[in-house]
């Protein structure tokens, strides 16, 4: 799996929020409801607005992904945001595709990649594209220093 190590500066994000457990049979429905709520309540068709999916408040063993629970916030950058993506070192992964299916493919590859995860904040970054099938999606995994 190809990725690059980057340093990221804090960004505050606001939007819709949900608690997820990887062992929850209804996990995919919760993700769908989260993103649907976000797009109904917050999103615009502004092609200059980056959209974030922020993962935080981790519980469980990241080396055993099925054990993980975490909060997820779908949102946009805001100086008064409710969640902060922490400063630090991240592994950056990238895929181009439909935002409804491509992240799941990339996450499967990430789970198989050996990383020294911090499990403080991880996040997805979506670059709007008029052709939804060509959306650039980056996933950032927080690393221990």
C-alpha positions as CSV (number, residue, x, y, z in Angstrom):
1,X,0.0,0.0,0.0
2,X,1.4,3.3,-1.0
3,X,1.2,6.3,1.3
4,X,3.3,9.3,2.3
5,X,4.1,10.7,5.7
6,X,2.9,14.4,6.1
7,X,2.7,16.9,8.9
8,X,-0.7,18.4,9.3
9,X,-1.7,21.6,11.1
10,X,-4.8,21.7,13.3
11,X,-8.2,22.3,11.6
12,X,-11.5,22.7,13.4
13,X,-14.5,21.0,11.8
14,X,-18.2,21.3,12.4
15,X,-21.1,19.2,11.1
16,X,-23.1,16.1,11.9
17,X,-21.8,13.6,14.5
18,X,-22.4,9.9,15.4
19,X,-20.8,7.2,17.6
20,X,-19.7,4.0,15.7
21,X,-18.5,0.5,16.7
22,X,-16.8,-1.6,14.1
23,X,-18.6,-4.7,15.5
24,X,-22.1,-3.1,15.2
25,X,-24.2,-4.9,12.6
26,X,-25.8,-1.5,11.8
27,X,-22.5,0.3,11.3
28,X,-23.0,1.0,7.6
29,X,-26.5,2.4,8.2
30,X,-25.1,4.8,10.8
31,X,-22.5,6.0,8.3
32,X,-25.1,6.4,5.6
33,X,-27.4,8.3,8.0
34,X,-24.5,10.5,9.1
35,X,-23.5,11.5,5.6
36,X,-27.1,11.9,4.4
37,X,-27.8,14.2,7.4
38,X,-24.7,16.2,6.7
39,X,-25.5,16.8,3.0
40,X,-29.1,17.7,3.8
41,X,-28.2,20.1,6.6
42,X,-24.8,21.6,5.8
43,X,-23.5,20.9,2.4
44,X,-23.6,23.1,-0.6
45,X,-22.7,22.4,-4.1
46,X,-19.7,24.7,-3.8
47,X,-16.9,23.1,-5.6
48,X,-14.3,25.0,-3.5
49,X,-15.5,23.6,-0.1
50,X,-13.5,20.6,1.2
51,X,-15.5,18.1,3.2
52,X,-14.0,16.2,6.2
53,X,-14.9,13.0,7.9
54,X,-13.2,13.1,11.3
55,X,-12.6,10.0,13.5
56,X,-11.9,10.7,17.2
57,X,-12.5,9.4,20.8
58,X,-11.2,6.0,20.0
59,X,-11.8,3.0,22.3
60,X,-10.4,-0.5,21.7
61,X,-7.4,-2.0,20.2
62,X,-6.4,-0.5,16.8
63,X,-4.5,-3.7,16.0
64,X,-7.8,-5.5,16.2
65,X,-10.1,-3.2,14.1
66,X,-13.3,-5.1,15.0
67,X,-12.8,-4.0,18.6
68,X,-12.7,-0.2,17.8
69,X,-15.4,2.3,18.7
70,X,-15.1,5.9,17.8
71,X,-16.9,9.1,17.1
72,X,-17.3,10.3,13.5
73,X,-18.1,13.9,12.4
74,X,-18.9,14.7,8.8
75,X,-18.3,18.4,8.2
76,X,-16.5,21.4,6.9
77,X,-13.7,23.5,8.3
78,X,-14.8,26.3,10.6
79,X,-13.0,28.5,13.1
80,X,-15.6,27.7,15.7
81,X,-15.7,24.0,14.9
82,X,-16.7,21.4,17.5
83,X,-13.9,19.0,16.7
84,X,-10.2,19.6,16.1
85,X,-8.0,17.5,13.8
86,X,-4.9,17.4,15.8
87,X,-1.5,18.8,14.7
88,X,1.0,16.0,13.9
89,X,2.3,13.4,11.7
90,X,-0.1,11.4,9.5
91,X,0.1,8.7,6.9
92,X,-1.7,10.0,3.8
93,X,-3.5,7.6,1.5
94,X,-5.3,8.6,-1.7
95,X,-7.9,7.2,-4.0
96,X,-10.1,8.6,-6.8
97,X,-13.6,7.4,-7.2
98,X,-17.2,7.6,-5.9
99,X,-17.3,8.8,-2.3
100,X,-20.0,6.3,-1.5
101,X,-17.8,3.3,-2.3
102,X,-14.1,4.3,-2.7
103,X,-13.3,5.0,1.0
104,X,-14.4,1.5,2.0
105,X,-12.0,0.0,-0.5
106,X,-9.2,2.2,0.7
107,X,-9.9,1.5,4.4
108,X,-9.6,-2.2,3.7
109,X,-6.1,-1.6,2.4
110,X,-5.3,0.7,5.3
111,X,-6.3,-1.9,7.9
112,X,-3.8,-4.3,6.3
113,X,-1.0,-1.7,6.5
114,X,1.4,-1.8,9.5
115,X,1.3,1.7,11.0
116,X,2.3,3.0,14.5
117,X,-1.1,4.6,15.0
118,X,-1.8,7.4,17.5
119,X,-5.6,6.8,17.5
120,X,-6.3,10.5,18.5
121,X,-7.7,11.8,15.2
122,X,-7.8,10.2,11.8
123,X,-9.7,11.9,9.0
124,X,-11.0,11.7,5.4
125,X,-10.7,14.7,3.1
126,X,-13.0,14.9,0.0
127,X,-12.2,17.2,-2.9
128,X,-15.5,18.1,-4.7
129,X,-15.7,17.2,-8.3
130,X,-18.6,17.7,-10.7
131,X,-18.0,14.1,-11.9
132,X,-18.7,12.2,-8.6
133,X,-16.9,9.2,-10.0
134,X,-13.7,11.2,-10.1
135,X,-13.7,12.6,-6.6
136,X,-10.3,12.7,-5.0
137,X,-10.4,11.3,-1.5
138,X,-7.5,11.3,1.0
139,X,-7.5,9.4,4.2
140,X,-5.1,10.5,7.0
141,X,-4.1,8.2,9.8
142,X,-2.5,9.8,12.8
143,X,0.9,8.4,13.8
144,X,2.8,8.4,17.0
145,X,5.8,10.7,17.0
